Amino acid sequence: MFLPWFAAAALWGQPAATVRSPAPLGLSRLSEAARPGQAVPLAAGRFAVDALAAGGAAGVARGRRDEADYLALEPGREWSRPLRGPGNEVAFVSFQAYASSGSVIDIGGVRLGVTLSPTGGNLQLMYDDSTGGTLQWKALNLHVGAGRFDGRTLAALPTLTLRLDPASNTWDLFSGSRLVADQLPAIAARRDVRQFTLRAGGEGAWLIGLVMADENPLFSDANANGIDDTFERQRRGALLSATASPAERRVLALDWREFQRRTPPPALFLKRPLPDRALAATPPR
């Protein structure tokens, strides 16, 4: 979903309205102030928004389109950033990429890949299901329509958030604020490679944004188990204990996924580049 952001204009004789910048990647807890019904924003020291500097990487350059900045990677090129934190606590990594088929994202023991989808005109997100390092792609049932961006076929992935749990060596995946996979095993041989790395596929890739956080950037999650505290309290009357078994959490996560299937969570709103066709249809000003 695309949402333009407009500056508020002052009325004659009245003070100018305060203009707030959109939350990075649409993550509500990274907004400048909480709105009614939203979780309290994260403290500034609890997250970092990457500046998306090319850093001299070959075949990587800054771009700007529709008032959105991005990093453009040429086919086969890669760009990396160290992960935040010491690596022994739950951490969250959120990003948005426009990726061509063959693009791969490595994140501290998690490997995601973009491949052709069996549904026409789409690409799909896969994950490496191996635990020892031998590549074994498995579907996540997340299909994204492909479009033309600067003449290249890219899938505009939604904002994706990974919850990395080093204690259990597992990870969860959110598309927007919807839980799409939980307690998947990390690749043991890659867990100590604490990097976010994007490798572009056959038609390149764009990185629209990257956020790393010490707390859940999507919703209140005091026990850091990746499940919305509000849902936990409604279903159980209290939050799961930090010592709850993986089986207990799995049951609650399945219940939450079913709830989100019936009642889709709110969308995340952010600036993002439009496809070539949309640009061509925009009348001149």
TORGU-439004 format. One line per 5 residues: number of its first residue (from 1); for each residue x, y negated, z negated of N, C-alpha, C. Coordinates in nm, 2 decimals. Each point is the difference from the previous one (the first is absolute). Layout:
# residues N
NUM> X:Y:Z:X:Y:Z:X:Y:Z | ...
# end
This chain:
# residues 285
1> 0.09:0.12:0.00:-0.09:-0.12:0.00:0.09:-0.12:0.00 | -0.04:-0.10:0.08:0.08:-0.12:0.01:-0.07:-0.12:-0.06 | 0.07:-0.08:-0.08:-0.06:-0.11:-0.07:0.08:-0.12:0.01 | -0.04:-0.11:0.07:0.08:-0.12:0.01:-0.01:-0.07:-0.13 | 0.11:-0.07:-0.04:0.00:-0.08:-0.12:0.01:-0.15:0.04
6> -0.09:-0.08:-0.06:0.00:-0.14:0.03:0.03:-0.08:-0.12 | 0.07:-0.11:0.02:0.03:-0.10:-0.11:-0.13:-0.07:-0.03 | -0.02:-0.03:-0.13:-0.12:-0.07:-0.04:0.02:-0.15:0.02 | -0.09:-0.07:0.07:0.01:-0.14:0.02:-0.07:-0.08:-0.11 | 0.06:-0.11:-0.04:-0.05:-0.09:-0.10:-0.12:-0.08:0.06
11> -0.10:-0.02:-0.08:-0.11:-0.09:0.04:0.05:-0.14:-0.04 | -0.06:-0.10:0.08:0.04:-0.14:-0.02:-0.03:-0.04:-0.14 | 0.10:-0.06:-0.07:-0.03:-0.05:-0.14:0.01:0.11:-0.10 | 0.03:0.13:0.03:0.01:0.10:-0.10:0.14:0.06:0.01 | 0.05:0.06:-0.11:0.13:0.06:0.00:0.00:0.12:0.09
16> 0.12:0.03:0.06:0.01:0.11:0.09:-0.02:0.13:-0.08 | -0.06:0.10:0.07:-0.02:0.13:-0.06:0.13:0.07:-0.01 | 0.02:0.09:-0.10:0.12:0.08:-0.02:0.00:0.11:0.10 | 0.11:0.01:0.08:0.01:0.10:0.10:0.08:0.12:-0.05 | -0.05:0.11:-0.01:0.08:0.12:-0.04:0.04:0.08:0.11
21> 0.12:0.05:0.00:0.05:0.08:0.11:-0.06:0.14:-0.02 | -0.02:0.07:0.11:-0.05:0.14:-0.01:0.09:0.09:-0.07 | -0.05:0.10:-0.07:0.09:0.09:-0.07:0.08:0.08:0.10 | 0.13:0.03:-0.03:0.08:0.08:0.09:-0.07:0.14:0.03 | -0.01:0.03:0.13:-0.06:0.12:0.05:-0.15:0.02:-0.05
26> -0.06:-0.11:-0.05:-0.14:0.01:-0.05:-0.01:0.07:-0.13 | 0.11:0.02:-0.07:0.00:0.07:-0.13:-0.05:-0.09:-0.11 | -0.12:0.03:-0.05:-0.07:-0.10:-0.09:0.07:-0.03:-0.12 | 0.08:0.09:-0.06:0.08:-0.03:-0.12:0.12:-0.09:0.02 | 0.02:-0.03:0.13:0.11:-0.09:0.03:-0.05:-0.14:0.04
31> -0.13:-0.03:-0.03:-0.06:-0.13:0.03:0.05:-0.09:-0.11 | -0.01:-0.13:0.02:0.05:-0.10:-0.09:-0.09:-0.01:-0.13 | -0.12:0.04:0.01:-0.10:0.00:-0.11:-0.10:0.10:0.02 | -0.05:0.06:-0.11:-0.10:0.10:0.01:-0.14:-0.06:0.03 | -0.07:0.07:0.09:-0.14:-0.04:0.02:-0.09:0.08:-0.08
36> -0.12:-0.04:-0.02:-0.10:0.08:-0.08:-0.01:0.14:0.05 | 0.02:0.10:-0.10:-0.01:0.14:0.03:0.13:0.06:0.05 | 0.11:-0.08:0.02:0.13:0.05:0.04:0.09:0.02:-0.12 | 0.09:0.09:0.02:0.10:0.03:-0.10:0.09:-0.12:-0.02 | 0.06:-0.01:-0.12:0.10:-0.11:-0.03:0.12:0.01:0.09
41> 0.04:-0.11:0.06:0.12:0.01:0.09:0.12:0.04:-0.07 | 0.09:0.07:0.08:0.13:0.04:-0.06:0.09:-0.12:-0.03 | 0.07:0.01:-0.11:0.10:-0.10:-0.03:0.11:-0.01:0.11 | 0.05:-0.12:0.02:0.09:-0.02:0.11:0.12:0.10:0.00 | 0.05:0.03:-0.12:0.11:0.09:-0.01:-0.02:0.15:0.02
46> -0.13:0.03:0.03:-0.04:0.14:0.01:-0.01:0.05:0.14 | 0.03:-0.09:0.10:-0.01:0.04:0.14:0.09:-0.09:0.08 | 0.03:0.05:0.12:0.09:-0.08:0.09:-0.06:0.01:0.14 | -0.01:-0.11:0.07:-0.05:-0.01:0.14:0.12:-0.02:0.09 | 0.03:0.10:0.08:0.12:-0.01:0.09:-0.01:-0.11:0.09
51> 0.11:-0.07:0.02:0.01:-0.11:0.10:0.00:0.04:0.14 | 0.02:0.13:0.03:0.00:0.05:0.14:0.11:-0.07:0.08 | 0.12:0.00:-0.06:0.12:-0.06:0.07:0.06:0.12:0.08 | 0.04:-0.03:0.13:0.05:0.10:0.08:0.14:0.05:-0.05 | 0.07:-0.08:-0.07:0.12:0.04:-0.07:0.11:0.05:0.09
56> 0.00:-0.05:0.13:0.10:0.04:0.09:-0.02:0.14:0.06 | -0.11:0.07:-0.03:-0.02:0.13:0.06:-0.02:-0.01:0.15 | 0.07:0.09:0.07:-0.01:0.00:0.15:-0.14:0.03:0.05 | -0.05:-0.08:0.09:-0.13:0.03:0.06:-0.11:-0.04:-0.09 | 0.02:-0.08:-0.10:-0.10:-0.05:-0.09:0.00:-0.15:-0.01
61> -0.12:-0.06:0.02:-0.01:-0.15:0.01:-0.13:-0.04:-0.07 | 0.00:-0.12:-0.05:-0.12:-0.06:-0.05:-0.10:-0.05:0.11 | -0.13:0.01:-0.03:-0.09:-0.04:0.10:-0.12:-0.07:-0.07 | -0.08:-0.07:0.07:-0.12:-0.07:-0.06:-0.11:0.00:0.11 | -0.12:0.03:-0.05:-0.11:0.01:0.09:-0.13:-0.02:-0.08
66> -0.09:-0.08:0.05:-0.13:-0.02:-0.07:0.03:-0.04:-0.15 | 0.10:-0.09:-0.02:0.04:-0.05:-0.13:0.04:0.11:-0.10 | 0.04:0.12:0.05:0.05:0.11:-0.08:0.14:0.03:0.04 | 0.09:0.00:-0.10:0.14:0.04:0.03:0.02:0.15:0.00 | 0.10:0.05:0.07:0.03:0.14:0.00:0.14:0.03:0.05
71> 0.05:0.12:-0.03:0.12:0.04:0.06:-0.03:0.09:0.12 | 0.07:-0.02:0.11:-0.02:0.08:0.12:0.12:0.09:0.02 | -0.02:0.13:0.00:0.10:0.10:0.02:-0.01:0.05:0.15 | 0.12:0.00:0.07:0.00:0.06:0.13:-0.01:0.15:-0.01 | -0.04:0.07:0.11:-0.01:0.15:-0.01:0.13:0.06:-0.05
76> -0.02:0.10:-0.10:0.11:0.07:-0.05:0.08:-0.07:-0.11 | -0.03:-0.13:-0.03:0.08:-0.07:-0.10:-0.06:0.02:-0.14 | 0.07:-0.03:-0.10:-0.05:0.01:-0.14:0.04:-0.12:-0.08 | -0.08:-0.01:-0.11:0.02:-0.11:-0.10:-0.02:0.06:-0.14 | 0.08:-0.04:-0.10:-0.01:0.06:-0.13:0.01:-0.11:-0.11
81> -0.06:0.04:-0.11:0.01:-0.08:-0.12:0.01:0.09:-0.12 | 0.08:-0.03:-0.11:0.00:0.08:-0.12:-0.13:0.00:-0.07 | -0.04:0.11:-0.06:-0.12:0.00:-0.08:0.02:-0.08:-0.13 | -0.11:-0.04:-0.06:0.01:-0.08:-0.12:0.00:0.09:-0.12 | 0.07:-0.04:-0.11:0.00:0.08:-0.12:0.10:0.11:-0.02
86> 0.01:0.06:-0.12:0.10:0.10:-0.02:-0.02:0.13:0.06 | -0.12:0.03:0.03:-0.04:0.13:0.07:-0.05:0.11:-0.10 | -0.01:-0.04:-0.13:-0.05:0.10:-0.09:-0.14:-0.03:-0.06 | -0.06:-0.10:0.06:-0.14:-0.04:-0.04:-0.09:-0.01:0.13 | -0.13:0.01:-0.03:-0.09:-0.01:0.11:0.02:-0.14:0.07
91> 0.00:0.00:0.13:0.01:-0.12:0.08:-0.09:0.00:0.12 | -0.03:-0.12:0.05:-0.10:-0.01:0.11:0.07:-0.08:0.11 | -0.02:0.05:0.12:0.06:-0.06:0.12:-0.12:-0.02:0.10 | -0.02:-0.12:0.04:-0.11:-0.03:0.09:0.06:-0.07:0.13 | -0.05:0.04:0.11:0.05:-0.06:0.13:-0.11:0.01:0.11
96> 0.02:-0.08:0.10:-0.08:0.01:0.12:0.09:0.00:0.12 | -0.02:0.09:0.09:0.08:0.01:0.12:-0.08:0.02:0.12 | 0.04:-0.05:0.12:-0.06:0.03:0.13:0.10:0.10:0.06 | -0.03:0.12:0.02:0.09:0.10:0.04:-0.04:0.07:0.13 | 0.10:0.04:0.08:-0.02:0.08:0.12:0.02:0.14:-0.04
101> -0.04:0.09:0.09:0.02:0.14:-0.02:0.14:0.04:-0.02 | 0.03:0.08:-0.10:0.14:0.03:-0.03:0.06:-0.08:-0.11 | -0.07:-0.10:-0.05:0.05:-0.08:-0.11:0.00:0.08:-0.13 | 0.10:-0.02:-0.08:0.02:0.07:-0.13:0.03:-0.10:-0.11 | -0.07:0.02:-0.12:0.02:-0.08:-0.11:0.05:0.09:-0.12
106> 0.12:-0.02:-0.05:0.06:0.08:-0.11:-0.01:-0.09:-0.12 | -0.05:0.05:-0.11:-0.02:-0.08:-0.13:0.04:0.09:-0.11 | 0.12:0.01:-0.04:0.04:0.07:-0.12:-0.05:0.14:-0.02 | 0.01:0.09:0.09:-0.05:0.13:-0.01:-0.13:0.03:0.07 | -0.05:-0.11:0.06:-0.13:0.01:0.08:0.03:-0.03:0.14
111> -0.04:0.08:0.10:0.02:-0.03:0.14:-0.14:0.00:0.07 | -0.03:-0.12:0.06:-0.12:-0.01:0.08:0.03:-0.02:0.14 | -0.08:0.05:0.09:0.03:-0.01:0.14:-0.13:-0.04:0.08 | 0.02:-0.07:0.11:-0.11:-0.03:0.09:0.01:0.08:0.13 | -0.11:0.07:0.03:0.01:0.08:0.12:-0.13:-0.01:0.08
116> -0.01:0.05:0.11:-0.12:0.00:0.08:-0.12:0.07:-0.07 | -0.11:-0.05:0.01:-0.12:0.06:-0.07:-0.08:0.08:0.10 | -0.06:0.11:-0.05:-0.09:0.08:0.09:-0.12:-0.08:0.05 | -0.03:-0.11:-0.07:-0.11:-0.08:0.05:0.05:-0.10:0.09 | -0.07:-0.02:0.11:0.06:-0.09:0.11:0.02:-0.14:-0.04
121> 0.11:-0.06:0.05:0.03:-0.14:-0.02:0.05:-0.03:-0.14 | 0.03:0.10:-0.08:0.04:-0.03:-0.14:0.14:0.06:-0.03 | 0.06:-0.05:-0.10:0.12:0.07:-0.06:-0.05:0.04:-0.14 | 0.08:0.09:-0.06:-0.03:0.05:-0.13:0.12:0.00:-0.10 | -0.03:-0.01:-0.13:0.10:0.00:-0.10:0.02:0.14:-0.05
126> 0.12:0.05:0.00:0.04:0.13:-0.05:0.09:-0.01:-0.12 | 0.03:0.11:-0.07:0.10:-0.01:-0.10:0.08:0.13:0.00 | 0.13:0.00:-0.04:0.08:0.11:0.00:-0.03:0.09:-0.12 | -0.05:0.12:0.02:-0.05:0.08:-0.11:0.11:0.09:-0.05 | 0.12:-0.01:0.05:0.11:0.08:-0.05:0.05:-0.05:-0.13
131> 0.05:0.09:-0.08:0.06:-0.04:-0.13:0.15:0.02:0.00 | 0.06:0.06:0.10:0.14:0.03:0.01:0.07:-0.08:0.10 | -0.07:-0.08:0.09:0.06:-0.08:0.10:-0.03:0.04:0.14 | -0.04:0.12:0.03:-0.03:0.04:0.13:-0.14:-0.06:0.04 | 0.00:-0.07:0.11:-0.11:-0.08:0.04:-0.12:0.09:0.02
136> -0.12:-0.03:-0.06:-0.12:0.07:0.02:-0.12:-0.11:-0.01 | -0.03:-0.05:0.12:-0.11:-0.10:0.00:-0.13:0.06:-0.03 | -0.08:-0.08:-0.08:-0.14:0.04:-0.04:-0.09:-0.12:0.01 | -0.12:0.02:0.05:-0.09:-0.11:0.02:-0.05:-0.05:-0.13 | -0.02:-0.14:-0.01:-0.07:-0.06:-0.11:-0.14:-0.04:0.03
141> -0.05:0.04:0.12:-0.13:-0.04:0.05:-0.03:-0.15:0.00 | 0.11:-0.07:0.04:-0.01:-0.15:0.01:0.03:-0.04:0.14 | -0.10:-0.03:0.08:0.02:-0.03:0.14:-0.03:-0.15:0.02 | 0.09:-0.06:0.08:0.00:-0.15:0.02:0.00:-0.03:0.15 | -0.09:-0.08:0.04:-0.01:-0.04:0.14:0.13:-0.07:0.05
146> 0.05:0.03:0.12:0.12:-0.06:0.05:-0.04:-0.12:0.09 | 0.08:-0.10:0.00:-0.02:-0.12:0.08:0.13:-0.05:0.06 | -0.01:-0.10:0.09:0.11:-0.05:0.06:0.05:-0.13:-0.07 | 0.12:0.00:-0.04:0.06:-0.11:-0.07:0.13:-0.04:0.07 | 0.00:-0.12:0.07:0.12:-0.04:0.08:0.03:0.11:0.10
151> -0.11:0.06:0.05:0.02:0.10:0.11:0.04:0.14:-0.05 | 0.00:0.02:-0.13:0.04:0.13:-0.05:-0.12:0.07:-0.07 | -0.01:0.13:0.00:-0.11:0.07:-0.06:0.03:0.03:-0.15 | -0.07:-0.07:-0.09:0.03:0.02:-0.14:-0.13:0.02:-0.07 | 0.00:0.08:-0.11:-0.11:0.01:-0.09:0.02:-0.09:-0.12
156> -0.10:-0.09:-0.02:0.00:-0.09:-0.11:-0.05:0.07:-0.13 | 0.10:0.06:-0.07:-0.03:0.07:-0.12:-0.06:-0.09:-0.10 | -0.09:0.06:-0.09:-0.06:-0.08:-0.11:0.11:-0.03:-0.10 | -0.03:-0.08:-0.10:0.10:-0.01:-0.11:0.00:0.13:-0.07 | 0.12:0.06:-0.01:0.02:0.13:-0.06:0.08:-0.02:-0.14
161> -0.04:0.07:-0.10:0.06:-0.01:-0.13:0.04:0.14:-0.05 | 0.13:0.02:-0.03:0.04:0.13:-0.06:0.02:-0.02:-0.15 | -0.04:0.10:-0.07:0.03:0.00:-0.15:0.10:0.12:-0.01 | 0.12:-0.04:-0.04:0.10:0.10:-0.02:0.02:0.04:-0.14 | -0.02:0.13:-0.03:0.01:0.04:-0.14:0.12:0.10:-0.02
166> 0.11:-0.06:-0.05:0.12:0.09:-0.01:-0.01:0.11:-0.10 | -0.08:-0.02:-0.10:-0.01:0.10:-0.11:-0.06:0.13:0.06 | -0.10:-0.01:0.09:-0.06:0.12:0.06:0.06:0.03:0.14 | 0.08:-0.09:0.05:0.06:0.01:0.13:-0.11:0.01:0.11 | -0.11:-0.09:-0.02:-0.11:0.00:0.09:-0.03:-0.15:0.04
171> -0.09:-0.01:0.10:-0.04:-0.13:0.04:-0.14:0.00:0.05 | -0.06:-0.12:-0.01:-0.14:-0.03:0.05:0.00:-0.10:0.11 | -0.10:0.00:0.08:-0.01:-0.09:0.11:-0.13:-0.07:0.00 | 0.00:-0.13:0.01:-0.12:-0.08:0.02:0.00:-0.07:0.13 | -0.12:0.00:0.07:-0.02:-0.07:0.12:-0.10:-0.12:-0.04
176> 0.06:-0.12:0.00:-0.08:-0.11:-0.06:0.00:0.04:-0.15 | -0.12:0.00:-0.06:-0.01:0.04:-0.14:-0.06:0.14:-0.01 | -0.01:0.07:0.11:-0.06:0.14:0.00:0.10:0.10:-0.02 | -0.01:0.09:-0.10:0.09:0.11:-0.02:-0.02:0.11:0.11 | 0.10:0.02:0.08:-0.01:0.10:0.11:0.08:0.13:-0.03
181> 0.10:-0.01:-0.09:0.08:0.12:-0.03:0.05:-0.02:-0.14 | 0.00:0.11:-0.08:0.06:-0.01:-0.13:0.08:0.12:-0.04 | 0.10:-0.02:-0.09:0.08:0.10:-0.05:0.07:0.09:0.11 | 0.04:-0.06:0.10:0.07:0.07:0.11:0.15:0.01:-0.05 | 0.06:0.11:0.03:0.14:0.02:-0.04:0.10:-0.09:0.08
186> 0.09:-0.06:-0.07:0.11:-0.07:0.06:0.11:0.09:0.06 | 0.07:-0.04:0.09:0.11:0.08:0.06:0.12:-0.01:-0.10 | 0.03:0.11:-0.07:0.10:-0.01:-0.10:0.13:-0.04:0.05 | 0.04:0.04:0.12:0.13:-0.04:0.05:0.01:-0.15:0.04 | -0.11:-0.07:0.00:0.00:-0.14:0.04:-0.04:-0.09:-0.12
191> -0.04:0.06:-0.11:-0.05:-0.09:-0.11:0.10:-0.10:-0.05 | 0.13:0.03:0.00:0.10:-0.09:-0.05:0.04:-0.10:0.11 | -0.05:0.01:0.12:0.03:-0.10:0.10:-0.10:-0.12:-0.02 | 0.03:-0.09:-0.09:-0.10:-0.10:-0.04:0.00:-0.12:0.10 | -0.06:0.03:0.11:-0.01:-0.10:0.11:-0.14:0.00:0.06
196> -0.04:-0.11:0.05:-0.11:-0.01:0.09:0.06:-0.02:0.14 | -0.02:0.09:0.09:0.06:0.00:0.13:-0.11:0.02:0.11 | -0.01:-0.10:0.09:-0.09:0.02:0.11:0.09:0.02:0.13 | -0.03:0.11:0.07:0.07:0.03:0.12:-0.11:0.00:0.11 | 0.03:-0.09:0.10:-0.10:-0.03:0.11:-0.01:0.12:0.10
201> -0.12:0.02:0.04:-0.02:0.11:0.10:0.03:-0.05:0.14 | -0.06:0.07:0.10:0.04:-0.02:0.14:-0.04:-0.14:0.06 | -0.09:-0.07:-0.06:-0.04:-0.14:0.04:0.03:-0.10:-0.11 | 0.08:0.03:-0.09:0.04:-0.09:-0.11:-0.10:0.00:-0.11 | 0.02:-0.10:-0.09:-0.09:-0.01:-0.12:0.01:-0.14:-0.06
206> -0.11:-0.04:-0.06:0.00:-0.13:-0.07:-0.02:0.03:-0.15 | 0.07:-0.07:-0.09:-0.03:0.01:-0.14:-0.06:-0.14:-0.04 | -0.12:0.01:-0.05:-0.08:-0.12:-0.03:0.03:-0.05:-0.14 | 0.02:0.09:-0.09:0.02:-0.03:-0.14:0.05:0.11:-0.08 | 0.07:-0.02:-0.11:0.05:0.10:-0.09:0.00:-0.06:-0.14
211> -0.07:0.07:-0.09:-0.01:-0.04:-0.14:0.04:0.12:-0.09 | 0.09:-0.02:-0.10:0.03:0.10:-0.10:-0.04:-0.05:-0.13 | -0.07:0.09:-0.08:-0.05:-0.04:-0.13:0.02:0.10:-0.11 | 0.01:-0.05:-0.12:0.02:0.09:-0.12:-0.14:0.05:-0.05 | -0.10:-0.07:0.04:-0.14:0.03:-0.04:-0.08:0.01:0.12
216> -0.12:0.07:-0.01:-0.09:0.01:0.11:-0.05:-0.13:0.05 | 0.03:-0.03:0.13:-0.04:-0.13:0.06:-0.15:-0.01:0.05 | -0.07:0.12:-0.01:-0.13:0.00:0.06:-0.11:-0.02:-0.11 | 0.02:0.05:-0.12:-0.11:-0.01:-0.10:0.06:0.03:-0.14 | -0.07:-0.02:-0.10:0.05:0.02:-0.14:0.03:0.15:-0.01
221> 0.12:0.03:-0.06:0.04:0.14:-0.01:0.10:0.01:-0.11 | -0.06:-0.02:-0.12:0.09:-0.01:-0.12:0.08:0.13:-0.03 | -0.06:0.11:0.03:0.08:0.13:-0.02:0.08:0.04:0.12 | 0.00:-0.09:0.11:0.09:0.02:0.11:-0.02:0.14:0.07 | -0.12:0.05:0.00:-0.03:0.13:0.06:-0.06:-0.01:0.14
226> -0.01:-0.13:0.05:-0.05:-0.02:0.14:-0.15:0.00:0.01 | -0.07:0.01:-0.11:-0.15:0.00:0.01:-0.05:-0.12:-0.07 | -0.10:-0.07:0.06:-0.05:-0.12:-0.05:-0.06:0.02:-0.14 | 0.05:-0.09:-0.09:-0.04:0.01:-0.14:-0.15:-0.01:-0.02 | -0.06:-0.08:0.08:-0.15:-0.02:-0.01:-0.07:0.13:0.03
231> 0.05:0.07:0.11:-0.06:0.13:0.03:0.02:0.10:-0.11 | 0.12:0.01:-0.06:0.03:0.09:-0.10:-0.09:-0.02:-0.12 | -0.02:-0.13:-0.04:-0.09:-0.02:-0.12:-0.14:0.03:0.03 | -0.05:-0.02:0.12:-0.13:0.03:0.04:-0.03:0.15:0.00 | 0.10:0.08:0.04:-0.01:0.14:0.01:0.03:0.07:-0.13
236> 0.10:-0.05:-0.07:0.04:0.08:-0.12:-0.02:-0.07:-0.13 | -0.03:-0.14:0.01:-0.01:-0.07:-0.12:0.13:-0.06:-0.06 | 0.11:0.05:0.06:0.13:-0.04:-0.05:0.10:0.03:0.11 | 0.12:-0.05:-0.01:0.11:0.03:0.10:0.06:0.13:-0.03 | 0.05:0.07:0.10:0.07:0.12:-0.02:0.13:-0.03:-0.08
241> 0.03:0.09:-0.08:0.13:-0.01:-0.08:0.12:0.01:0.09 | 0.11:-0.06:-0.04:0.12:0.01:0.08:0.05:0.15:0.00 | -0.05:0.08:-0.10:0.05:0.14:-0.01:-0.11:0.09:0.07 | -0.09:-0.05:0.07:-0.10:0.08:0.06:0.07:0.09:0.11 | -0.05:0.12:0.02:0.06:0.09:0.09:-0.03:-0.04:0.14
246> 0.08:0.04:0.10:-0.02:-0.03:0.14:-0.14:0.05:0.05 | -0.04:0.11:-0.06:-0.13:0.06:0.04:-0.12:-0.10:-0.04 | 0.01:-0.06:-0.12:-0.10:-0.09:-0.05:0.00:-0.12:0.09 | 0.12:-0.05:0.04:0.00:-0.12:0.08:-0.05:0.03:0.14 | 0.03:0.12:0.05:-0.05:0.04:0.13:-0.15:0.01:0.01
251> -0.06:0.05:-0.10:-0.15:0.01:-0.01:-0.06:-0.14:0.01 | 0.06:-0.10:-0.08:-0.05:-0.13:0.00:0.02:-0.07:0.13 | 0.12:0.02:0.06:0.03:-0.06:0.13:-0.09:0.05:0.11 | -0.03:0.13:0.00:-0.10:0.05:0.10:-0.14:-0.06:-0.02 | -0.04:-0.02:-0.12:-0.13:-0.06:-0.03:0.00:-0.14:0.05
256> 0.12:-0.07:-0.02:0.01:-0.14:0.05:0.00:-0.01:0.15 | 0.07:0.09:0.07:0.00:0.00:0.14:-0.14:0.02:0.06 | -0.08:0.09:-0.07:-0.14:0.02:0.05:-0.08:-0.12:-0.03 | 0.02:-0.07:-0.11:-0.07:-0.12:-0.03:0.03:-0.11:0.11 | 0.13:-0.01:0.03:0.04:-0.10:0.10:-0.05:0.04:0.14
261> -0.02:0.13:0.03:-0.06:0.04:0.13:-0.15:-0.05:0.00 | -0.07:0.01:-0.11:-0.14:-0.05:0.00:-0.01:-0.15:-0.01 | 0.09:-0.06:-0.07:0.00:-0.14:-0.03:0.13:-0.06:0.04 | 0.02:-0.04:0.13:0.13:-0.05:0.04:0.05:-0.12:-0.08 | 0.12:0.00:-0.04:0.06:-0.11:-0.08:0.01:-0.12:0.08
266> 0.01:-0.12:-0.06:0.01:-0.13:0.07:0.12:0.00:0.09 | -0.01:-0.06:0.12:0.11:-0.02:0.09:0.10:-0.09:-0.05 | 0.12:0.01:0.05:0.11:-0.09:-0.02:0.01:-0.10:0.11 | 0.00:-0.13:-0.03:0.01:-0.10:0.10:0.13:-0.06:0.01 | 0.05:-0.02:0.12:0.14:-0.05:0.02:0.01:-0.05:0.14
271> 0.10:-0.08:0.03:0.04:-0.04:0.13:0.07:0.11:0.07 | -0.04:0.03:0.13:0.08:0.10:0.07:-0.01:-0.04:0.15 | 0.10:0.04:0.08:0.00:-0.04:0.14:-0.11:0.07:0.08 | -0.05:-0.07:0.09:-0.11:0.05:0.09:0.06:0.07:0.12 | -0.07:0.09:0.06:0.05:0.07:0.12:0.00:-0.09:0.12
276> 0.07:0.03:0.10:0.01:-0.08:0.13:-0.13:-0.03:0.05 | -0.09:0.10:0.01:-0.13:-0.02:0.06:-0.08:-0.11:-0.07 | 0.01:0.00:-0.14:-0.07:-0.10:-0.08:0.05:-0.14:0.03 | 0.14:0.00:0.01:0.06:-0.13:0.03:-0.05:-0.06:0.14 | 0.00:0.10:0.10:-0.04:-0.04:0.13:-0.15:-0.06:0.00
281> -0.08:0.06:-0.09:-0.14:-0.04:0.00:-0.02:-0.13:-0.08 | 0.10:-0.05:-0.06:-0.01:-0.13:-0.08:0.00:-0.12:0.09 | -0.10:-0.08:0.01:-0.01:-0.11:0.09:0.11:-0.11:-0.04 | 0.05:-0.07:0.10:0.11:-0.10:-0.03:-0.07:-0.11:-0.08 | 0.09:-0.07:-0.09:-0.05:-0.11:-0.08:0.04:-0.13:0.07
# end
